[in-house]
Amino acid sequence: MEKLNNTQIKTQYNQTYIWLISLTAALGGFLFGFDWVVIGGAKPFYEPYFGITSAADQGWGTSSALIGCMVGAILCIVLSDKLGRRRLLIFSGFLFSLSALGTALAESFWFFNLYRIVGGVAMGIALNLSPLYIAEISPPEKRGMFVTINQLLVMIGVLLAQITNWQISLLDTELADTASFEMIAKSWSGQYGWRWMFGAEIVPAILFFILMFLVPESARWLVKNKEEEKARVVLERIGGKHYADKSIAEIHSTLDSGDLGKVNFRDLLRKPVIKLLGIGIFLAFLQQWSGLNVVIYYAADIFQAAGYNLKQMMLNIVVIGGVMVLSVFITLFTVDRFGRKKLLLIGTGAMTILYALIGYSFLVDQGGWVIVLLVLTNVMFYSFTLAPLLWVVLSEIFPTRIRGAAISIGALAHWIGNFTLTYSFPAIKANLGWANNFWLYGLICLIGFVIIYFVLPETKGKSLEQLERELS
C-alpha cells in the first residue's frame, strides 16, 4: 500500500487536461442547478398567469420536473453501463435545450409541466452521470475535490438562475411591491417575465451539448467494455504511460475478464452490494428530507411569511444562491483533507440545531432578519456537506462493473425523496404550521447524524479499485 501511494505521489498529472474535462462534464451540474431553482423565482409570476391557487396545483407546478428526474435516473440504471457516460450526457444537453425553449413558450399549464418533465429527464441524467464521469477520470488523491467541482457548478447554476430571475423581475418597473395576484397576472412579469427566466437556460444548454462531443469517454467504462486501447490513450494523456499501465491493471483486477462488457444486475443483490446500496439510498433520502429543497423551491413563501415584500423576497433568494456558491469552496479545500464522514457529521449536527432555532422563531413570530440569518446559516452547512458529499460518496463506494447502475439507483432514491418532499410541502405546512414543519426536518437531520456516525465508511484518498476490494 505504501508503495502504491508513493507511485501516485510521483505521477505527473496533466492538470490542465483533467480540469478541462471536469469542467465540461460539470456543465451538466450547472444546468441542473439552473433548472433546479429557476422555478422558485418564476413561481410568483407563472402561477398568476395560469391561475394556480390550489395547494395541489402549486405542488405539481413546482415538482413536475422531478417526475422527469426519476425517468432520467431509471434511464441511467438501464443504459449508463451499456452506452457509457458520454452519450447520455450529450443526450441530456439536447433535452435541456428543448425544455428551456418549450417551457418559455408554453401557453397552457399542461404544456408547461410537459416541458418541465422533459427538463427533469435531463436533470436526472446530468446529476447522476456528471459526478460519476468526473470520479472515473480523476486521480485518487484529488477525486473528492474534482467531484466537488461538479457541485460548485451546480451552485453557480443556482446563483445565476436566481440573479437572472431577480434582474428580469426588476425590468417590470410598473409592478408594485405589494401587487395582488390579479395585478401580477396582468403585468409584464406575469405575461412575459417568467418566460425569459426559463428561456435564459437555452444558451448554456446548447454549449454543454456541443462541448460534450469533444471530451473522451470514461477510461474505466472503456476497459470494462473491451476498448482498452482507447482507455490507454485517455489515461496516458491524464498521467503518462506508467499511470495508464497501473490504472488498467487495477481496473482488470476488479473485473471478471470473461464478462467484461456486460452488466450483471444480479450483482446488485450480493450481500455487500445491498449494504452499500442501503447506505446510498439512505444518504439520498437524507439529503432531500433534510429540508433544504423546501428553502430553495419555496423561498418566496418562507420570506413572505417572515414579512418581506415581493422585491425584498427576490433579493433574499439571490443571497441564498451566493451563500451556496461560497460554501462549496469549503468543501473543495476540506473534503480530501478531513474526509467525507467528518464533514457529513458536522453538517447534520449543525442543521439539527439550526432547524430547532428556525422553528422556534416562527413559533414566537420572530420574523425579519433573524429568520433570514438562520436560513442562510443552514444553507451554508447544507451546501458544503450534504449537497456535494452525497455524490462524492455515491461515486466511490460501488464496484466498477455495476457502478453506473448502482449510482443511478441512489439517484432515483434522491429524486423520489425530492418529489415527495416538494409535492407534499404545501399540505404538510398547512397541517403542521411553519414551526412544526422545520422541527420535523431537524429530527430527520438528527437521525441522519446517528446513522452516519455508526454506518458510513470513510473513503478519502483511496483508488476506486482499492475501495471496491475493501467494501465489496
C-alpha positions in Angstrom: 0.0 0.0 0.0 2.8 2.4 0.9 4.5 1.6 -2.4 1.3 2.4 -4.3 0.8 5.7 -2.5 4.4 6.7 -3.3 3.8 5.9 -7.0 0.7 8.1 -7.0 2.7 10.9 -5.5 5.4 10.7 -8.2 2.9 10.7 -11.1 2.9 13.9 -13.0 -0.7 14.6 -13.9 -1.9 16.7 -16.8 -3.8 19.1 -14.6 -5.0 21.3 -17.5 -6.5 18.3 -19.3 -8.2 17.0 -16.2 -9.6 20.4 -15.4 -11.0 20.9 -18.9 -12.7 17.5 -18.9 -14.1 18.0 -15.4 -15.4 21.5 -16.1 -17.0 20.4 -19.4 -18.8 17.5 -17.6 -19.7 19.8 -14.7 -21.6 22.0 -17.1 -24.3 19.3 -16.7 -24.2 20.1 -13.0 -24.5 23.8 -13.8 -27.6 23.2 -15.9 -29.1 21.0 -13.2 -28.6 23.9 -10.7 -30.1 26.4 -13.0 -33.1 24.2 -13.9 -33.5 23.1 -10.3 -34.1 26.6 -8.8 -35.4 28.7 -11.7 -38.8 27.5 -10.8 -38.6 29.2 -7.3 -38.1 32.7 -8.7 -40.6 32.3 -11.5 -43.3 30.8 -9.2 -44.8 34.2 -8.1 -45.3 35.1 -11.7 -46.3 31.9 -13.6 -48.9 30.9 -11.0 -51.0 34.1 -11.6 -50.6 33.6 -15.4 -52.0 30.1 -15.2 -54.5 31.0 -12.4 -53.0 28.5 -10.0 -54.5 28.8 -6.5 -54.9 25.2 -5.1 -52.2 23.5 -3.0 -52.3 20.5 -5.3 -51.6 22.6 -8.5 -48.9 24.7 -6.7 -47.2 21.5 -5.6 -47.5 20.0 -9.1 -46.1 23.1 -10.9 -43.1 23.1 -8.5 -42.4 19.4 -8.6 -43.4 18.1 -12.0 -39.8 18.3 -13.3 -38.9 15.8 -10.6 -41.0 13.1 -12.3 -38.7 13.5 -15.3 -35.7 13.3 -12.9 -36.9 9.9 -11.8 -37.2 8.9 -15.5 -33.7 10.1 -16.1 -32.3 8.1 -13.2 -34.1 5.0 -14.5 -32.6 5.5 -17.9 -29.2 5.7 -16.3 -29.8 2.4 -14.4 -30.6 0.6 -17.6 -28.2 2.4 -20.1 -25.2 4.1 -18.3 -23.2 0.9 -18.1 -24.3 -0.2 -21.6 -24.0 3.0 -23.6 -21.4 4.9 -21.5 -21.4 8.2 -19.6 -20.6 10.5 -22.5 -23.5 9.6 -24.8 -26.1 10.0 -22.2 -24.7 13.4 -21.1 -24.8 14.6 -24.7 -28.5 13.5 -24.8 -29.2 15.4 -21.6 -27.7 18.6 -23.2 -30.3 18.2 -26.1 -33.1 17.7 -23.6 -32.0 20.8 -21.5 -32.2 22.9 -24.7 -35.6 21.5 -25.7 -37.0 22.1 -22.2 -35.8 25.7 -21.9 -37.4 26.6 -25.2 -40.7 24.7 -24.6 -41.3 25.9 -21.1 -40.6 29.5 -22.2 -43.2 29.3 -24.9 -45.9 27.3 -23.1 -49.4 28.6 -23.4 -51.1 26.1 -21.0 -50.3 24.7 -17.6 -50.3 21.2 -19.2 -47.6 22.1 -21.7 -45.7 24.0 -19.1 -45.4 20.8 -17.0 -44.7 18.6 -20.0 -41.6 20.6 -20.9 -40.6 20.8 -17.2 -40.7 17.0 -17.2 -38.5 16.9 -20.3 -36.0 19.1 -18.5 -36.3 16.8 -15.5 -35.1 13.9 -17.5 -32.1 15.9 -18.4 -31.6 16.9 -14.8 -31.8 13.2 -13.7 -29.1 12.2 -16.2 -26.8 15.1 -15.6 -26.8 15.0 -11.8 -26.2 11.3 -11.9 -23.6 11.0 -14.6 -21.6 14.2 -14.4 -20.1 13.4 -10.9 -19.7 9.7 -11.9 -17.8 10.7 -15.1 -15.5 13.1 -13.2 -14.8 10.5 -10.4 -13.8 7.9 -13.1 -11.2 10.3 -14.7 -9.8 11.9 -11.5 -6.6 10.9 -9.7 -7.5 9.1 -6.4 -5.9 11.7 -4.1 -7.8 14.6 -5.7 -11.0 12.8 -6.6 -13.0 14.4 -3.8 -12.0 17.9 -5.0 -12.7 17.2 -8.6 -16.1 15.6 -8.0 -16.9 18.6 -5.8 -16.2 20.9 -8.8 -19.5 19.5 -10.2 -21.3 20.7 -7.0 -19.6 24.1 -7.3 -21.0 24.4 -10.9 -24.4 23.2 -9.5 -24.4 26.1 -7.0 -23.1 28.6 -9.6 -26.1 27.5 -11.8 -28.4 28.1 -8.8 -26.9 31.5 -8.2 -27.1 32.5 -11.8 -30.7 31.4 -12.1 -31.6 33.4 -9.0 -29.7 36.5 -10.3 -31.4 36.1 -13.7 -34.8 35.8 -12.1 -34.2 38.9 -9.9 -32.9 41.1 -12.7 -35.8 40.1 -15.0 -38.3 40.9 -12.2 -36.7 44.3 -11.9 -37.4 45.1 -15.5 -41.1 45.4 -14.7 -41.0 48.9 -13.1 -44.7 49.3 -13.2 -45.4 46.3 -10.9 -45.9 47.4 -7.3 -44.1 45.7 -4.5 -47.4 44.8 -2.9 -49.2 43.8 -6.1 -52.1 41.4 -5.8 -52.5 38.0 -7.6 -54.7 39.6 -10.2 -52.3 42.5 -10.7 -49.4 40.2 -11.2 -51.3 38.1 -13.8 -51.9 41.2 -15.9 -48.4 42.6 -15.6 -45.4 42.2 -17.9 -43.8 39.9 -15.3 -47.0 37.7 -15.2 -47.3 37.6 -19.0 -43.7 37.5 -20.3 -41.1 37.9 -17.5 -41.3 34.3 -16.2 -40.8 33.1 -19.8 -37.5 34.8 -20.1 -36.5 33.3 -16.7 -36.9 29.8 -18.2 -35.7 30.7 -21.7 -32.3 32.0 -20.4 -31.2 28.4 -19.9 -31.0 27.7 -23.6 -27.6 29.3 -24.1 -25.6 27.2 -21.6 -27.7 24.1 -22.6 -26.5 24.3 -26.3 -23.0 25.0 -25.1 -23.0 21.8 -23.0 -24.5 19.8 -25.8 -21.7 20.9 -28.2 -18.7 20.6 -25.8 -19.6 17.1 -24.6 -18.8 15.8 -28.2 -15.2 17.0 -27.5 -14.4 15.0 -24.3 -13.4 11.3 -24.2 -15.4 8.5 -22.7 -14.6 7.3 -19.2 -11.5 5.2 -19.3 -12.9 2.8 -16.7 -16.0 2.3 -18.8 -13.9 1.7 -21.9 -11.8 -1.0 -20.2 -15.0 -2.7 -18.9 -16.4 -2.7 -22.4 -13.3 -4.1 -24.1 -11.9 -0.9 -25.6 -8.6 -0.9 -23.7 -6.6 0.9 -26.3 -9.0 3.9 -26.3 -8.8 3.8 -22.5 -5.0 3.8 -22.6 -4.9 6.9 -24.8 -7.1 8.7 -22.3 -5.1 7.6 -19.2 -1.7 8.3 -20.8 -2.9 11.9 -21.5 -4.0 12.2 -17.9 -0.9 10.8 -16.2 1.5 9.2 -18.5 2.3 5.7 -19.6 3.1 4.3 -16.1 -0.1 5.7 -14.7 -2.1 4.2 -17.6 -0.5 0.8 -17.1 -1.1 0.8 -13.4 -4.7 2.1 -13.7 -5.6 -0.5 -16.4 -4.1 -3.3 -14.2 -6.2 -2.1 -11.2 -9.4 -2.0 -13.3 -8.8 -5.5 -14.6 -8.2 -6.7 -11.0 -11.8 -5.9 -10.1 -13.4 -7.3 -13.3 -14.2 -10.8 -14.5 -12.2 -11.0 -17.7 -14.7 -13.4 -19.2 -17.6 -11.0 -18.9 -16.1 -7.5 -19.2 -18.6 -5.8 -21.3 -21.8 -6.9 -19.7 -23.7 -5.6 -16.7 -25.0 -8.4 -14.4 -27.8 -6.9 -12.4 -27.8 -9.9 -10.1 -24.6 -8.4 -8.7 -26.8 -5.7 -7.2 -28.3 -8.4 -5.0 -25.0 -9.6 -3.5 -24.9 -9.0 0.3 -22.0 -6.5 0.4 -23.6 -4.5 -2.5 -27.0 -4.5 -0.9 -25.5 -2.9 2.2 -23.7 -0.2 0.1 -27.0 0.4 -1.8 -28.7 0.8 1.5 -26.2 3.4 2.6 -26.5 5.2 -0.8 -30.3 5.2 -0.7 -30.4 6.5 2.9 -28.0 9.3 2.1 -30.1 10.3 -0.9 -33.3 10.5 1.1 -31.5 12.3 3.9 -30.1 14.9 1.5 -33.7 15.6 0.4 -35.7 15.2 3.6 -33.1 17.4 5.4 -35.5 20.1 4.1 -33.2 22.4 2.2 -35.1 21.9 -1.1 -38.1 23.4 0.7 -35.9 26.5 1.2 -34.9 26.5 -2.5 -38.3 25.8 -4.1 -40.5 27.7 -1.6 -38.1 30.5 -0.6 -40.7 33.0 -1.8 -43.3 31.6 0.6 -40.8 31.5 3.5 -39.7 35.1 3.1 -43.2 36.3 2.6 -44.2 34.6 5.9 -41.2 36.3 7.5 -42.6 39.7 6.5 -40.8 40.6 3.2 -42.4 42.2 0.1 -42.0 40.9 -3.4 -38.8 42.7 -4.4 -37.1 42.1 -1.0 -38.1 38.4 -1.3 -36.4 38.1 -4.8 -33.2 39.7 -3.4 -33.1 37.3 -0.4 -33.4 34.4 -2.8 -30.3 35.7 -4.6 -28.4 35.9 -1.3 -29.2 32.2 -0.7 -27.6 31.4 -4.0 -24.5 33.4 -3.1 -24.1 31.6 0.2 -24.5 28.2 -1.6 -21.7 29.0 -4.1 -19.3 30.3 -1.4 -19.9 27.3 0.8 -18.8 24.8 -1.8 -15.3 26.3 -1.6 -15.1 25.0 2.0 -15.8 21.5 0.6 -13.1 21.9 -2.1 -10.4 22.7 0.5 -11.5 20.2 3.2 -13.0 17.1 1.5 -9.7 15.4 0.7 -8.1 16.5 4.0 -10.8 15.8 6.6 -12.8 13.2 4.7 -16.4 12.7 3.8 -17.7 11.2 7.1 -16.5 14.0 9.3 -18.0 16.7 7.1 -21.3 15.0 6.9 -21.4 14.7 10.7 -20.7 18.4 11.0 -23.4 19.3 8.6 -26.2 17.1 10.0 -25.3 18.1 13.6 -25.4 21.9 12.8 -28.6 21.6 10.7 -30.4 19.8 13.6 -29.7 22.8 15.9 -30.5 25.4 13.2 -33.9 23.9 12.4 -34.7 23.9 16.1 -34.0 27.7 16.1 -35.8 28.4 12.9 -38.9 26.5 14.1 -38.8 28.5 17.4 -38.5 31.8 15.5 -41.7 31.0 13.6 -43.4 29.8 16.8 -42.8 33.1 18.6 -43.4 35.1 15.4 -39.8 36.4 15.3 -39.8 37.5 11.6 -37.4 39.6 9.6 -33.6 39.4 9.6 -33.5 36.7 12.4 -35.1 34.1 10.1 -33.1 35.2 7.1 -29.8 34.8 9.1 -30.8 31.3 10.4 -31.9 30.2 7.0 -28.7 31.4 5.4 -26.5 29.7 8.0 -28.5 26.5 7.5 -28.0 26.8 3.7 -24.3 27.2 4.3 -23.9 24.0 6.3 -26.0 22.0 3.8 -24.1 23.4 0.8 -20.6 22.2 2.0 -21.7 18.9 3.4 -24.9 17.0 2.3 -25.2 18.7 -1.0 -21.9 17.8 -2.6 -20.9 14.8 -0.5 -23.8 12.6 -1.4 -22.4 12.5 -5.0 -18.8 12.1 -3.8 -19.8 9.1 -1.7 -22.1 7.5 -4.4 -19.3 7.8 -7.0 -16.8 6.0 -4.8 -18.5 3.1 -2.9 -19.8 0.9 -5.7 -18.0 -1.8 -7.8 -16.8 -0.8 -11.3 -19.0 -3.4 -13.1 -22.2 -2.0 -11.7 -21.2 1.5 -10.7 -23.4 3.2 -13.2 -26.5 1.2 -12.3 -25.9 1.4 -8.6 -25.4 5.2 -8.6 -28.5 5.5 -10.7 -30.5 3.6 -8.0 -29.1 6.1 -5.5 -30.1 9.0 -7.8 -33.6 7.5 -8.3 -34.0 7.5 -4.5 -32.7 11.1 -4.4 -35.4 12.1 -6.9 -38.2 10.2 -5.2 -37.2 11.9 -1.9 -37.1 15.3 -3.7 -40.5 14.8 -5.3 -42.2 13.6 -2.1 -40.8 16.4 -0.1 -41.6 19.2 -2.7 -45.0 18.0 -3.6 -46.2 17.3 -0.1 -44.7 20.5 1.5 -47.8 22.8 0.9 -50.1 20.2 2.5 -47.6 19.5 5.4 -47.1 23.2 6.1 -50.9 23.8 6.1 -51.4 21.0 8.6 -48.3 21.3 10.8 -47.6 25.0 10.5 -44.1 26.6 9.9 -42.6 25.8 13.3 -43.5 22.1 13.4 -42.5 21.7 9.7 -38.9 22.9 10.4 -38.7 20.9 13.6 -39.6 17.8 11.6 -36.6 18.4 9.3 -34.4 18.9 12.4 -35.5 15.5 13.7 -34.6 13.9 10.3 -31.1 15.5 10.4 -30.6 14.2 13.9 -31.5 10.6 12.8 -29.0 11.1 9.9 -26.3 12.2 12.2 -26.6 9.0 14.3 -26.7 6.6 11.3 -23.8 8.3 9.5 -21.7 8.1 12.7 -22.3 4.3 13.1 -22.6 3.1 9.5 -20.8 5.2 6.9 -17.2 4.1 5.9 -14.5 6.7 5.2 -13.4 6.7 1.5 -10.9 9.6 1.2 -7.5 9.1 -0.5 -8.2 5.6 -1.9 -8.4 4.4 -5.5 -11.8 3.2 -6.7 -10.4 -0.3 -7.1 -9.0 -0.3 -3.6 -12.4 0.8 -2.2 -14.0 -1.9 -4.2 -11.8 -4.6 -2.7 -12.3 -3.2 0.8 -16.1 -2.6 0.7 -17.5 -5.3 -1.6 
